[in-house]
C-alpha cells in the first residue's frame, strides 16, 4: 500500500561519545552529549548490511542443502557539507584540534588538525533521524568506528565534502543497532 511507503523528507545525523544515553523514542528530545553533524548532501545518506553465510553442498542437489549465517556487518555513510573540528575528527576516526595563537606582529590565530595515531581511533555512537510527514524513525548505533580511507575532492566548481563512513561494532551486550519509529504499519497483529 502506498501509505506504507516512506520518503525521508528530512534527515539528521547525530554523533556522541560511546556510552551517551540514547534518545528514549522516535520523537523524544535528544539527550545531552549528542551533536548534529549539520548539513550533508541530499543523496549521500546510506545504510547497508552485509551478512555472510556458509553453505553445505550435497551430491543429490544442485542447490545448497543447508545454509547458516557466520557473520554480520552494517555501515552508514554520508557526505558532510560542514567543515568543523568535530566533523573532521568523525571523518578521520579521531585526532586532535589545537588552537594556535601567534602574537605577531601581525597577531593571528589558526587551528591545527592532526589525525589519530595508529591504534588510537575513537569509536562513536550514531543516531540517524528520518522524518516523513508525521512519521519518524530513529536508527541508533551504540558503537561505530570509521574504518575506511578518506578521499576528498577539491573541485573549483563545487563544494568539498567530508565523507563520513562508519562501520557498526558489535558486542555480546545489547543490540548492535536498533530502530525506534511511530509508523503504524509496524504494529504487531492483534492477538485473538
C-alpha positions as CSV (number, residue, x, y, z in Angstrom):
1,X,0.0,0.0,0.0
2,X,1.3,3.5,-0.9
3,X,0.5,4.8,2.6
4,X,3.1,2.3,4.0
5,X,5.9,3.8,1.8
6,X,8.5,6.0,3.5
7,X,10.2,9.1,1.9
8,X,12.8,10.7,4.1
9,X,11.8,14.3,3.6
10,X,14.1,15.4,6.4
11,X,17.2,13.6,7.8
12,X,19.7,14.4,10.5
13,X,22.7,12.6,11.8
14,X,23.9,12.9,15.4
15,X,27.1,11.6,16.9
16,X,28.0,11.2,20.6
17,X,30.7,9.6,22.7
18,X,30.1,5.9,23.3
19,X,28.0,5.3,26.4
20,X,26.0,8.5,25.9
21,X,22.3,7.9,26.7
22,X,20.3,7.2,23.6
23,X,17.0,9.1,22.9
24,X,14.0,7.4,24.5
25,X,12.0,7.1,21.3
26,X,11.4,8.4,17.8
27,X,10.4,12.0,18.8
28,X,11.9,12.3,22.3
29,X,14.3,15.2,22.9
30,X,17.9,14.3,22.1
31,X,19.8,13.7,25.4
32,X,22.8,15.8,26.3
33,X,26.0,14.9,24.6
34,X,24.6,14.3,21.1
35,X,25.9,16.7,18.3
36,X,24.2,17.2,15.0
37,X,26.8,16.9,12.2
38,X,24.9,19.6,10.3
39,X,24.3,19.8,6.6
40,X,25.0,16.9,4.2
41,X,24.3,16.3,0.6
42,X,20.8,15.1,-0.1
43,X,21.7,11.9,-1.9
44,X,24.5,10.7,0.3
45,X,22.9,9.2,3.4
46,X,23.0,5.4,3.1
47,X,22.7,2.4,5.3
48,X,23.8,-1.1,4.3
49,X,24.0,-4.5,5.9
50,X,26.3,-7.3,4.7
51,X,25.6,-10.7,6.2
52,X,27.9,-13.6,5.4
53,X,26.8,-17.3,5.0
54,X,28.4,-20.7,4.7
55,X,26.7,-23.5,2.7
56,X,26.6,-27.2,2.8
57,X,26.5,-28.8,-0.7
58,X,25.3,-32.3,-1.3
59,X,25.7,-34.5,-4.3
60,X,22.0,-35.1,-4.5
61,X,21.1,-31.4,-5.1
62,X,22.1,-28.6,-7.4
63,X,21.2,-26.2,-4.6
64,X,22.7,-25.8,-1.2
65,X,21.1,-28.2,1.2
66,X,21.9,-26.2,4.3
67,X,22.9,-22.6,4.9
68,X,24.0,-20.8,8.1
69,X,25.0,-17.3,8.9
70,X,28.6,-16.8,10.1
71,X,28.9,-13.0,10.2
72,X,27.0,-9.8,10.0
73,X,28.1,-6.2,9.3
74,X,26.4,-2.9,8.8
75,X,27.6,0.6,7.7
76,X,26.4,4.1,7.5
77,X,27.7,6.7,5.1
78,X,27.0,10.3,4.5
79,X,28.9,13.2,2.8
80,X,29.1,16.1,5.3
81,X,29.0,19.7,3.9
82,X,30.0,21.5,7.1
83,X,33.7,21.7,8.0
84,X,34.3,21.7,11.7
85,X,36.8,20.2,14.2
86,X,34.2,17.7,15.4
87,X,33.3,16.7,11.8
88,X,37.0,16.3,10.9
89,X,37.5,14.1,13.9
90,X,34.5,11.9,13.0
91,X,35.6,11.6,9.4
92,X,39.2,10.7,10.2
93,X,38.3,8.4,13.2
94,X,39.6,10.8,15.9
95,X,42.6,13.1,16.1
96,X,43.1,16.4,17.8
97,X,42.4,20.0,17.0
98,X,44.7,22.6,18.6
99,X,44.2,26.3,18.7
100,X,47.5,28.2,17.9
101,X,47.8,31.9,18.7
102,X,50.6,33.9,17.1
103,X,51.4,37.1,19.0
104,X,52.9,38.8,15.9
105,X,53.3,41.2,14.5
106,X,50.9,40.6,13.0
107,X,48.9,38.7,15.5
108,X,46.7,35.9,14.2
109,X,45.1,32.6,15.2
110,X,44.9,29.3,13.4
111,X,43.9,25.7,14.1
112,X,45.9,22.6,13.6
113,X,44.2,19.2,13.0
114,X,46.2,16.0,13.4
115,X,44.7,12.6,12.5
116,X,44.7,9.8,15.1
117,X,47.8,7.7,15.6
118,X,47.6,4.0,14.6
119,X,45.7,2.3,17.3
120,X,44.1,5.5,18.6
121,X,40.9,5.6,16.6
122,X,37.8,6.7,18.5
123,X,34.5,4.9,18.5
124,X,31.3,6.9,18.4
125,X,27.5,6.4,18.9
126,X,25.3,7.3,16.0
127,X,21.7,8.4,15.7
128,X,20.1,8.7,12.2
129,X,16.8,10.6,12.3
130,X,14.4,10.4,9.4
131,X,11.0,12.2,9.1
132,X,8.2,11.6,6.6
133,X,5.4,14.0,7.4
134,X,4.1,12.9,10.7
135,X,6.1,9.6,10.8
136,X,9.5,9.4,12.4
137,X,12.3,6.8,12.6
138,X,15.5,6.9,14.6
139,X,18.2,4.3,14.0
140,X,20.5,4.0,16.9
141,X,24.0,2.5,16.6
142,X,25.6,2.3,20.1
143,X,29.2,1.8,18.8
144,X,30.6,2.6,15.4
145,X,34.0,3.3,14.1
146,X,35.5,4.9,11.0
147,X,37.4,2.2,9.2
148,X,37.8,3.4,5.6
149,X,40.3,5.7,4.0
150,X,39.2,9.3,3.3
151,X,39.0,10.6,-0.2
152,X,38.3,14.3,-0.5
153,X,37.8,16.3,-3.7
154,X,38.8,20.0,-4.1
155,X,37.0,20.9,-7.3
156,X,36.9,24.6,-8.1
157,X,33.3,24.4,-9.2
158,X,31.6,22.7,-6.2
159,X,31.8,22.2,-2.5
160,X,34.3,19.9,-0.9
161,X,32.5,17.4,1.3
162,X,33.8,15.3,4.2
163,X,33.0,11.5,3.6
164,X,31.8,10.0,6.9
165,X,31.9,6.2,6.6
166,X,31.1,4.4,9.8
167,X,31.0,0.6,10.5
168,X,28.9,-0.9,13.2
169,X,30.8,-2.5,16.0
170,X,29.0,-5.3,17.9
171,X,29.4,-6.8,21.3
172,X,27.9,-9.6,23.4
173,X,25.9,-7.0,25.3
174,X,22.9,-5.3,23.7
175,X,21.9,-4.9,20.0
176,X,24.5,-3.7,17.6
177,X,21.8,-1.3,16.1
178,X,18.1,-0.8,16.5
179,X,15.2,1.4,15.4
180,X,12.6,3.5,17.1
181,X,9.6,4.6,15.0
182,X,6.0,5.7,15.2
183,X,4.9,4.1,11.9
184,X,1.5,2.4,12.4
185,X,2.2,-0.4,9.9
186,X,4.8,-1.7,12.3
187,X,2.2,-2.6,14.9
188,X,2.0,-6.3,15.6
189,X,-1.2,-8.1,14.7
190,X,-3.8,-8.2,17.4
191,X,-3.9,-11.5,19.3
192,X,-7.2,-13.4,19.3
